[in-house]
Amino acid sequence: MARGKQKEQARDKAQKSAEARKGGKSQLAARDAGLKIMCPVCKNPTSHYKVLKEHMEAKHPKEPVPPESSFQ
Ligand SMILES: [Zn+2]
């Protein structure tokens, strides 16, 4: 399951420095492995579709939750 790991690490590193520059308030979320899913509304990264769904329901109840297939 090491597919794309290097790329992911590079992205993770880039994301971390980007977060650090703007205050790092979503560092906790960015620390999660395999951030493939991002909230379409606030761009908050989540590690699972399930988490995104919960996030959408909690933070953006009026926004439609994108289908899981759009993140594959
Ligand atoms: Zn959001």
PDB file of the backbone (N, CA, C, O) and the ligand in Angstrom, with CONECT records:
HET     ZN  A 101       1
ATOM      1  N   MET A   1       0.829  -1.216   0.000  1.00  0.00           N
ATOM      2  CA  MET A   1       0.000   0.000   0.000  1.00  0.00           C
ATOM      3  C   MET A   1       0.862   1.264   0.000  1.00  0.00           C
ATOM      4  O   MET A   1       0.463   2.283   0.564  1.00  0.00           O
ATOM      5  N   ALA A   2       2.032   1.207  -0.623  1.00  0.00           N
ATOM      6  CA  ALA A   2       2.926   2.365  -0.610  1.00  0.00           C
ATOM      7  C   ALA A   2       2.700   3.246  -1.828  1.00  0.00           C
ATOM      8  O   ALA A   2       3.487   4.152  -2.104  1.00  0.00           O
ATOM      9  N   ARG A   3       1.634   2.979  -2.547  1.00  0.00           N
ATOM     10  CA  ARG A   3       1.342   3.702  -3.780  1.00  0.00           C
ATOM     11  C   ARG A   3       1.192   5.204  -3.508  1.00  0.00           C
ATOM     12  O   ARG A   3       0.363   5.633  -2.706  1.00  0.00           O
ATOM     13  N   GLY A   4       2.010   5.970  -4.194  1.00  0.00           N
ATOM     14  CA  GLY A   4       1.888   7.428  -4.078  1.00  0.00           C
ATOM     15  C   GLY A   4       2.330   7.981  -2.731  1.00  0.00           C
ATOM     16  O   GLY A   4       2.023   9.124  -2.393  1.00  0.00           O
ATOM     17  N   LYS A   5       3.040   7.180  -1.972  1.00  0.00           N
ATOM     18  CA  LYS A   5       3.430   7.594  -0.617  1.00  0.00           C
ATOM     19  C   LYS A   5       4.381   8.801  -0.683  1.00  0.00           C
ATOM     20  O   LYS A   5       4.218   9.789   0.032  1.00  0.00           O
ATOM     21  N   GLN A   6       5.368   8.679  -1.562  1.00  0.00           N
ATOM     22  CA  GLN A   6       6.350   9.755  -1.664  1.00  0.00           C
ATOM     23  C   GLN A   6       5.670  11.072  -2.035  1.00  0.00           C
ATOM     24  O   GLN A   6       5.939  12.129  -1.463  1.00  0.00           O
ATOM     25  N   LYS A   7       4.791  10.959  -3.004  1.00  0.00           N
ATOM     26  CA  LYS A   7       4.064  12.144  -3.465  1.00  0.00           C
ATOM     27  C   LYS A   7       3.248  12.726  -2.317  1.00  0.00           C
ATOM     28  O   LYS A   7       3.189  13.939  -2.113  1.00  0.00           O
ATOM     29  N   GLU A   8       2.632  11.828  -1.588  1.00  0.00           N
ATOM     30  CA  GLU A   8       1.809  12.238  -0.469  1.00  0.00           C
ATOM     31  C   GLU A   8       2.647  12.947   0.586  1.00  0.00           C
ATOM     32  O   GLU A   8       2.236  13.964   1.144  1.00  0.00           O
ATOM     33  N   GLN A   9       3.837  12.390   0.850  1.00  0.00           N
ATOM     34  CA  GLN A   9       4.713  12.995   1.853  1.00  0.00           C
ATOM     35  C   GLN A   9       5.140  14.385   1.415  1.00  0.00           C
ATOM     36  O   GLN A   9       5.171  15.315   2.220  1.00  0.00           O
ATOM     37  N   ALA A  10       5.470  14.524   0.133  1.00  0.00           N
ATOM     38  CA  ALA A  10       5.884  15.818  -0.395  1.00  0.00           C
ATOM     39  C   ALA A  10       4.745  16.811  -0.253  1.00  0.00           C
ATOM     40  O   ALA A  10       4.943  17.963   0.133  1.00  0.00           O
ATOM     41  N   ARG A  11       3.553  16.342  -0.574  1.00  0.00           N
ATOM     42  CA  ARG A  11       2.392  17.214  -0.491  1.00  0.00           C
ATOM     43  C   ARG A  11       2.129  17.594   0.957  1.00  0.00           C
ATOM     44  O   ARG A  11       1.794  18.737   1.269  1.00  0.00           O
ATOM     45  N   ASP A  12       2.289  16.605   1.837  1.00  0.00           N
ATOM     46  CA  ASP A  12       2.064  16.828   3.251  1.00  0.00           C
ATOM     47  C   ASP A  12       3.033  17.883   3.772  1.00  0.00           C
ATOM     48  O   ASP A  12       2.656  18.777   4.530  1.00  0.00           O
ATOM     49  N   LYS A  13       4.286  17.760   3.351  1.00  0.00           N
ATOM     50  CA  LYS A  13       5.320  18.696   3.770  1.00  0.00           C
ATOM     51  C   LYS A  13       4.998  20.106   3.262  1.00  0.00           C
ATOM     52  O   LYS A  13       5.089  21.084   4.003  1.00  0.00           O
ATOM     53  N   ALA A  14       4.628  20.186   2.009  1.00  0.00           N
ATOM     54  CA  ALA A  14       4.288  21.477   1.412  1.00  0.00           C
ATOM     55  C   ALA A  14       3.093  22.087   2.125  1.00  0.00           C
ATOM     56  O   ALA A  14       3.044  23.288   2.388  1.00  0.00           O
ATOM     57  N   GLN A  15       2.137  21.232   2.428  1.00  0.00           N
ATOM     58  CA  GLN A  15       0.927  21.697   3.095  1.00  0.00           C
ATOM     59  C   GLN A  15       1.265  22.216   4.488  1.00  0.00           C
ATOM     60  O   GLN A  15       0.732  23.234   4.931  1.00  0.00           O
ATOM     61  N   LYS A  16       2.169  21.495   5.180  1.00  0.00           N
ATOM     62  CA  LYS A  16       2.541  21.899   6.522  1.00  0.00           C
ATOM     63  C   LYS A  16       3.204  23.257   6.524  1.00  0.00           C
ATOM     64  O   LYS A  16       2.918  24.091   7.383  1.00  0.00           O
ATOM     65  N   SER A  17       4.101  23.490   5.553  1.00  0.00           N
ATOM     66  CA  SER A  17       4.761  24.800   5.544  1.00  0.00           C
ATOM     67  C   SER A  17       3.768  25.884   5.148  1.00  0.00           C
ATOM     68  O   SER A  17       3.861  27.018   5.618  1.00  0.00           O
ATOM     69  N   ALA A  18       2.825  25.539   4.293  1.00  0.00           N
ATOM     70  CA  ALA A  18       1.790  26.510   3.923  1.00  0.00           C
ATOM     71  C   ALA A  18       0.930  26.843   5.136  1.00  0.00           C
ATOM     72  O   ALA A  18       0.575  27.998   5.370  1.00  0.00           O
ATOM     73  N   GLU A  19       0.604  25.801   5.904  1.00  0.00           N
ATOM     74  CA  GLU A  19      -0.195  26.007   7.115  1.00  0.00           C
ATOM     75  C   GLU A  19       0.574  26.859   8.118  1.00  0.00           C
ATOM     76  O   GLU A  19       0.006  27.736   8.768  1.00  0.00           O
ATOM     77  N   ALA A  20       1.852  26.597   8.235  1.00  0.00           N
ATOM     78  CA  ALA A  20       2.686  27.327   9.190  1.00  0.00           C
ATOM     79  C   ALA A  20       2.700  28.805   8.833  1.00  0.00           C
ATOM     80  O   ALA A  20       2.660  29.675   9.704  1.00  0.00           O
ATOM     81  N   ARG A  21       2.758  29.070   7.523  1.00  0.00           N
ATOM     82  CA  ARG A  21       2.797  30.466   7.086  1.00  0.00           C
ATOM     83  C   ARG A  21       1.514  31.207   7.433  1.00  0.00           C
ATOM     84  O   ARG A  21       1.548  32.382   7.799  1.00  0.00           O
ATOM     85  N   LYS A  22       0.390  30.523   7.319  1.00  0.00           N
ATOM     86  CA  LYS A  22      -0.856  31.236   7.581  1.00  0.00           C
ATOM     87  C   LYS A  22      -1.398  31.000   8.990  1.00  0.00           C
ATOM     88  O   LYS A  22      -2.568  31.262   9.268  1.00  0.00           O
ATOM     89  N   GLY A  23      -0.534  30.502   9.871  1.00  0.00           N
ATOM     90  CA  GLY A  23      -0.925  30.375  11.262  1.00  0.00           C
ATOM     91  C   GLY A  23      -1.120  28.950  11.753  1.00  0.00           C
ATOM     92  O   GLY A  23      -1.176  28.702  12.958  1.00  0.00           O
ATOM     93  N   GLY A  24      -1.223  28.019  10.819  1.00  0.00           N
ATOM     94  CA  GLY A  24      -1.295  26.605  11.175  1.00  0.00           C
ATOM     95  C   GLY A  24      -2.506  26.198  11.979  1.00  0.00           C
ATOM     96  O   GLY A  24      -2.400  25.343  12.859  1.00  0.00           O
ATOM     97  N   LYS A  25      -3.645  26.781  11.705  1.00  0.00           N
ATOM     98  CA  LYS A  25      -4.795  26.425  12.533  1.00  0.00           C
ATOM     99  C   LYS A  25      -5.424  25.089  12.155  1.00  0.00           C
ATOM    100  O   LYS A  25      -6.206  24.540  12.931  1.00  0.00           O
ATOM    101  N   SER A  26      -5.100  24.554  10.979  1.00  0.00           N
ATOM    102  CA  SER A  26      -5.613  23.220  10.669  1.00  0.00           C
ATOM    103  C   SER A  26      -4.506  22.180  10.639  1.00  0.00           C
ATOM    104  O   SER A  26      -4.569  21.216   9.876  1.00  0.00           O
ATOM    105  N   GLN A  27      -3.506  22.376  11.461  1.00  0.00           N
ATOM    106  CA  GLN A  27      -2.394  21.428  11.505  1.00  0.00           C
ATOM    107  C   GLN A  27      -2.843  20.057  11.975  1.00  0.00           C
ATOM    108  O   GLN A  27      -2.334  19.040  11.505  1.00  0.00           O
ATOM    109  N   LEU A  28      -3.773  20.023  12.879  1.00  0.00           N
ATOM    110  CA  LEU A  28      -4.263  18.748  13.376  1.00  0.00           C
ATOM    111  C   LEU A  28      -4.824  17.907  12.242  1.00  0.00           C
ATOM    112  O   LEU A  28      -4.509  16.723  12.123  1.00  0.00           O
ATOM    113  N   ALA A  29      -5.637  18.506  11.428  1.00  0.00           N
ATOM    114  CA  ALA A  29      -6.230  17.786  10.313  1.00  0.00           C
ATOM    115  C   ALA A  29      -5.174  17.414   9.288  1.00  0.00           C
ATOM    116  O   ALA A  29      -5.215  16.326   8.714  1.00  0.00           O
ATOM    117  N   ALA A  30      -4.225  18.318   9.055  1.00  0.00           N
ATOM    118  CA  ALA A  30      -3.203  18.069   8.052  1.00  0.00           C
ATOM    119  C   ALA A  30      -2.262  16.957   8.477  1.00  0.00           C
ATOM    120  O   ALA A  30      -1.589  16.360   7.637  1.00  0.00           O
ATOM    121  N   ARG A  31      -2.207  16.679   9.742  1.00  0.00           N
ATOM    122  CA  ARG A  31      -1.315  15.633  10.235  1.00  0.00           C
ATOM    123  C   ARG A  31      -1.859  14.248   9.907  1.00  0.00           C
ATOM    124  O   ARG A  31      -1.095  13.285   9.830  1.00  0.00           O
ATOM    125  N   ASP A  32      -3.133  14.142   9.718  1.00  0.00           N
ATOM    126  CA  ASP A  32      -3.726  12.855   9.345  1.00  0.00           C
ATOM    127  C   ASP A  32      -3.144  12.351   8.044  1.00  0.00           C
ATOM    128  O   ASP A  32      -2.857  13.131   7.136  1.00  0.00           O
ATOM    129  N   ALA A  33      -2.974  11.055   7.959  1.00  0.00           N
ATOM    130  CA  ALA A  33      -2.383  10.485   6.748  1.00  0.00           C
ATOM    131  C   ALA A  33      -3.397  10.446   5.613  1.00  0.00           C
ATOM    132  O   ALA A  33      -4.600  10.313   5.838  1.00  0.00           O
ATOM    133  N   GLY A  34      -2.889  10.566   4.393  1.00  0.00           N
ATOM    134  CA  GLY A  34      -3.722  10.392   3.213  1.00  0.00           C
ATOM    135  C   GLY A  34      -4.835  11.395   3.066  1.00  0.00           C
ATOM    136  O   GLY A  34      -6.009  11.029   3.015  1.00  0.00           O
ATOM    137  N   LEU A  35      -4.478  12.637   3.000  1.00  0.00           N
ATOM    138  CA  LEU A  35      -5.501  13.659   2.857  1.00  0.00           C
ATOM    139  C   LEU A  35      -5.926  13.787   1.401  1.00  0.00           C
ATOM    140  O   LEU A  35      -5.365  14.580   0.645  1.00  0.00           O
ATOM    141  N   LYS A  36      -6.898  13.019   1.029  1.00  0.00           N
ATOM    142  CA  LYS A  36      -7.354  13.021  -0.355  1.00  0.00           C
ATOM    143  C   LYS A  36      -8.602  13.854  -0.497  1.00  0.00           C
ATOM    144  O   LYS A  36      -8.977  14.261  -1.597  1.00  0.00           O
ATOM    145  N   ILE A  37      -9.232  14.099   0.614  1.00  0.00           N
ATOM    146  CA  ILE A  37     -10.548  14.732   0.568  1.00  0.00           C
ATOM    147  C   ILE A  37     -10.503  16.102   1.211  1.00  0.00           C
ATOM    148  O   ILE A  37     -10.029  16.263   2.336  1.00  0.00           O
ATOM    149  N   MET A  38     -10.996  17.072   0.490  1.00  0.00           N
ATOM    150  CA  MET A  38     -10.971  18.440   0.978  1.00  0.00           C
ATOM    151  C   MET A  38     -12.386  18.997   0.943  1.00  0.00           C
ATOM    152  O   MET A  38     -13.136  18.762  -0.004  1.00  0.00           O
ATOM    153  N   CYS A  39     -12.735  19.720   1.964  1.00  0.00           N
ATOM    154  CA  CYS A  39     -14.052  20.336   1.987  1.00  0.00           C
ATOM    155  C   CYS A  39     -14.157  21.324   0.828  1.00  0.00           C
ATOM    156  O   CYS A  39     -13.325  22.224   0.719  1.00  0.00           O
ATOM    157  N   PRO A  40     -15.152  21.179  -0.035  1.00  0.00           N
ATOM    158  CA  PRO A  40     -15.300  22.092  -1.172  1.00  0.00           C
ATOM    159  C   PRO A  40     -15.682  23.504  -0.749  1.00  0.00           C
ATOM    160  O   PRO A  40     -15.565  24.440  -1.540  1.00  0.00           O
ATOM    161  N   VAL A  41     -16.124  23.662   0.454  1.00  0.00           N
ATOM    162  CA  VAL A  41     -16.563  24.982   0.916  1.00  0.00           C
ATOM    163  C   VAL A  41     -15.428  25.751   1.589  1.00  0.00           C
ATOM    164  O   VAL A  41     -15.124  26.878   1.198  1.00  0.00           O
ATOM    165  N   CYS A  42     -14.797  25.143   2.603  1.00  0.00           N
ATOM    166  CA  CYS A  42     -13.761  25.871   3.343  1.00  0.00           C
ATOM    167  C   CYS A  42     -12.369  25.313   3.107  1.00  0.00           C
ATOM    168  O   CYS A  42     -11.404  25.784   3.709  1.00  0.00           O
ATOM    169  N   LYS A  43     -12.249  24.297   2.223  1.00  0.00           N
ATOM    170  CA  LYS A  43     -10.951  23.707   1.851  1.00  0.00           C
ATOM    171  C   LYS A  43     -10.243  23.034   3.011  1.00  0.00           C
ATOM    172  O   LYS A  43      -9.029  22.833   2.972  1.00  0.00           O
ATOM    173  N   ASN A  44     -10.985  22.691   4.026  1.00  0.00           N
ATOM    174  CA  ASN A  44     -10.389  21.983   5.145  1.00  0.00           C
ATOM    175  C   ASN A  44     -10.152  20.534   4.744  1.00  0.00           C
ATOM    176  O   ASN A  44     -11.089  19.850   4.331  1.00  0.00           O
ATOM    177  N   PRO A  45      -8.907  20.050   4.859  1.00  0.00           N
ATOM    178  CA  PRO A  45      -8.646  18.674   4.441  1.00  0.00           C
ATOM    179  C   PRO A  45      -9.142  17.658   5.461  1.00  0.00           C
ATOM    180  O   PRO A  45      -9.011  17.871   6.666  1.00  0.00           O
ATOM    181  N   THR A  46      -9.703  16.570   4.989  1.00  0.00           N
ATOM    182  CA  THR A  46     -10.108  15.479   5.867  1.00  0.00           C
ATOM    183  C   THR A  46      -9.546  14.177   5.319  1.00  0.00           C
ATOM    184  O   THR A  46      -9.236  14.073   4.133  1.00  0.00           O
ATOM    185  N   SER A  47      -9.419  13.188   6.193  1.00  0.00           N
ATOM    186  CA  SER A  47      -8.784  11.945   5.769  1.00  0.00           C
ATOM    187  C   SER A  47      -9.781  10.944   5.210  1.00  0.00           C
ATOM    188  O   SER A  47      -9.398  10.026   4.485  1.00  0.00           O
ATOM    189  N   HIS A  48     -11.040  11.109   5.536  1.00  0.00           N
ATOM    190  CA  HIS A  48     -12.043  10.148   5.071  1.00  0.00           C
ATOM    191  C   HIS A  48     -13.295  10.882   4.602  1.00  0.00           C
ATOM    192  O   HIS A  48     -13.619  11.979   5.058  1.00  0.00           O
ATOM    193  N   TYR A  49     -13.978  10.229   3.676  1.00  0.00           N
ATOM    194  CA  TYR A  49     -15.233  10.793   3.179  1.00  0.00           C
ATOM    195  C   TYR A  49     -16.238  10.937   4.322  1.00  0.00           C
ATOM    196  O   TYR A  49     -16.999  11.901   4.401  1.00  0.00           O
ATOM    197  N   LYS A  50     -16.204   9.929   5.206  1.00  0.00           N
ATOM    198  CA  LYS A  50     -17.112   9.939   6.352  1.00  0.00           C
ATOM    199  C   LYS A  50     -16.909  11.195   7.197  1.00  0.00           C
ATOM    200  O   LYS A  50     -17.863  11.811   7.672  1.00  0.00           O
ATOM    201  N   VAL A  51     -15.634  11.555   7.367  1.00  0.00           N
ATOM    202  CA  VAL A  51     -15.300  12.749   8.150  1.00  0.00           C
ATOM    203  C   VAL A  51     -15.794  13.996   7.438  1.00  0.00           C
ATOM    204  O   VAL A  51     -16.340  14.910   8.057  1.00  0.00           O
ATOM    205  N   LEU A  52     -15.591  14.017   6.119  1.00  0.00           N
ATOM    206  CA  LEU A  52     -16.052  15.169   5.339  1.00  0.00           C
ATOM    207  C   LEU A  52     -17.562  15.328   5.464  1.00  0.00           C
ATOM    208  O   LEU A  52     -18.081  16.432   5.630  1.00  0.00           O
ATOM    209  N   LYS A  53     -18.252  14.188   5.379  1.00  0.00           N
ATOM    210  CA  LYS A  53     -19.704  14.215   5.458  1.00  0.00           C
ATOM    211  C   LYS A  53     -20.151  14.808   6.791  1.00  0.00           C
ATOM    212  O   LYS A  53     -21.056  15.642   6.848  1.00  0.00           O
ATOM    213  N   GLU A  54     -19.496  14.360   7.863  1.00  0.00           N
ATOM    214  CA  GLU A  54     -19.823  14.888   9.194  1.00  0.00           C
ATOM    215  C   GLU A  54     -19.487  16.377   9.269  1.00  0.00           C
ATOM    216  O   GLU A  54     -20.232  17.171   9.843  1.00  0.00           O
ATOM    217  N   HIS A  55     -18.349  16.734   8.676  1.00  0.00           N
ATOM    218  CA  HIS A  55     -17.922  18.135   8.659  1.00  0.00           C
ATOM    219  C   HIS A  55     -18.946  18.987   7.903  1.00  0.00           C
ATOM    220  O   HIS A  55     -19.343  20.054   8.370  1.00  0.00           O
ATOM    221  N   MET A  56     -19.361  18.511   6.750  1.00  0.00           N
ATOM    222  CA  MET A  56     -20.333  19.248   5.941  1.00  0.00           C
ATOM    223  C   MET A  56     -21.639  19.427   6.697  1.00  0.00           C
ATOM    224  O   MET A  56     -22.234  20.504   6.696  1.00  0.00           O
ATOM    225  N   GLU A  57     -22.073  18.344   7.345  1.00  0.00           N
ATOM    226  CA  GLU A  57     -23.340  18.416   8.071  1.00  0.00           C
ATOM    227  C   GLU A  57     -23.244  19.381   9.251  1.00  0.00           C
ATOM    228  O   GLU A  57     -24.206  20.074   9.585  1.00  0.00           O
ATOM    229  N   ALA A  58     -22.057  19.413   9.879  1.00  0.00           N
ATOM    230  CA  ALA A  58     -21.877  20.278  11.046  1.00  0.00           C
ATOM    231  C   ALA A  58     -21.628  21.731  10.657  1.00  0.00           C
ATOM    232  O   ALA A  58     -22.199  22.646  11.249  1.00  0.00           O
ATOM    233  N   LYS A  59     -20.772  21.936   9.659  1.00  0.00           N
ATOM    234  CA  LYS A  59     -20.319  23.297   9.353  1.00  0.00           C
ATOM    235  C   LYS A  59     -21.079  23.948   8.199  1.00  0.00           C
ATOM    236  O   LYS A  59     -21.288  25.161   8.193  1.00  0.00           O
ATOM    237  N   HIS A  60     -21.483  23.156   7.243  1.00  0.00           N
ATOM    238  CA  HIS A  60     -22.151  23.729   6.077  1.00  0.00           C
ATOM    239  C   HIS A  60     -23.428  22.944   5.768  1.00  0.00           C
ATOM    240  O   HIS A  60     -23.548  22.331   4.708  1.00  0.00           O
ATOM    241  N   PRO A  61     -24.372  22.970   6.698  1.00  0.00           N
ATOM    242  CA  PRO A  61     -25.581  22.158   6.512  1.00  0.00           C
ATOM    243  C   PRO A  61     -26.388  22.515   5.264  1.00  0.00           C
ATOM    244  O   PRO A  61     -27.192  21.714   4.788  1.00  0.00           O
ATOM    245  N   LYS A  62     -26.171  23.712   4.743  1.00  0.00           N
ATOM    246  CA  LYS A  62     -26.945  24.108   3.557  1.00  0.00           C
ATOM    247  C   LYS A  62     -26.274  23.705   2.252  1.00  0.00           C
ATOM    248  O   LYS A  62     -26.884  23.760   1.185  1.00  0.00           O
ATOM    249  N   GLU A  63     -24.999  23.297   2.351  1.00  0.00           N
ATOM    250  CA  GLU A  63     -24.271  22.922   1.137  1.00  0.00           C
ATOM    251  C   GLU A  63     -24.496  21.441   0.839  1.00  0.00           C
ATOM    252  O   GLU A  63     -24.575  20.621   1.754  1.00  0.00           O
ATOM    253  N   PRO A  64     -24.599  21.109  -0.441  1.00  0.00           N
ATOM    254  CA  PRO A  64     -24.753  19.692  -0.786  1.00  0.00           C
ATOM    255  C   PRO A  64     -23.435  18.942  -0.558  1.00  0.00           C
ATOM    256  O   PRO A  64     -22.364  19.459  -0.876  1.00  0.00           O
ATOM    257  N   VAL A  65     -23.512  17.739  -0.014  1.00  0.00           N
ATOM    258  CA  VAL A  65     -22.312  16.926   0.181  1.00  0.00           C
ATOM    259  C   VAL A  65     -21.970  16.263  -1.147  1.00  0.00           C
ATOM    260  O   VAL A  65     -22.801  15.547  -1.704  1.00  0.00           O
ATOM    261  N   PRO A  66     -20.765  16.487  -1.665  1.00  0.00           N
ATOM    262  CA  PRO A  66     -20.423  15.877  -2.945  1.00  0.00           C
ATOM    263  C   PRO A  66     -20.383  14.354  -2.829  1.00  0.00           C
ATOM    264  O   PRO A  66     -20.080  13.823  -1.761  1.00  0.00           O
ATOM    265  N   PRO A  67     -20.685  13.651  -3.914  1.00  0.00           N
ATOM    266  CA  PRO A  67     -20.677  12.186  -3.837  1.00  0.00           C
ATOM    267  C   PRO A  67     -19.273  11.656  -3.588  1.00  0.00           C
ATOM    268  O   PRO A  67     -18.283  12.244  -4.022  1.00  0.00           O
ATOM    269  N   GLU A  68     -19.206  10.538  -2.883  1.00  0.00           N
ATOM    270  CA  GLU A  68     -17.915   9.944  -2.540  1.00  0.00           C
ATOM    271  C   GLU A  68     -17.082   9.667  -3.784  1.00  0.00           C
ATOM    272  O   GLU A  68     -15.856   9.779  -3.762  1.00  0.00           O
ATOM    273  N   SER A  69     -17.754   9.310  -4.857  1.00  0.00           N
ATOM    274  CA  SER A  69     -17.043   8.953  -6.092  1.00  0.00           C
ATOM    275  C   SER A  69     -16.264  10.130  -6.680  1.00  0.00           C
ATOM    276  O   SER A  69     -15.328   9.920  -7.451  1.00  0.00           O
ATOM    277  N   SER A  70     -16.628  11.343  -6.334  1.00  0.00           N
ATOM    278  CA  SER A  70     -15.925  12.497  -6.879  1.00  0.00           C
ATOM    279  C   SER A  70     -14.562  12.689  -6.228  1.00  0.00           C
ATOM    280  O   SER A  70     -13.786  13.545  -6.654  1.00  0.00           O
ATOM    281  N   PHE A  71     -14.263  11.897  -5.194  1.00  0.00           N
ATOM    282  CA  PHE A  71     -12.963  12.035  -4.529  1.00  0.00           C
ATOM    283  C   PHE A  71     -12.026  10.884  -4.837  1.00  0.00           C
ATOM    284  O   PHE A  71     -10.882  10.871  -4.382  1.00  0.00           O
ATOM    285  N   GLN A  72     -12.501   9.920  -5.605  1.00  0.00           N
ATOM    286  CA  GLN A  72     -11.653   8.741  -5.855  1.00  0.00           C
ATOM    287  C   GLN A  72     -10.571   9.020  -6.876  1.00  0.00           C
ATOM    288  O   GLN A  72      -9.779   8.133  -7.194  1.00  0.00           O
TER     289      GLN A  72
HETATM  290 ZN    ZN A 101     -15.868  22.999   5.312  1.00  0.00          ZN2+
END
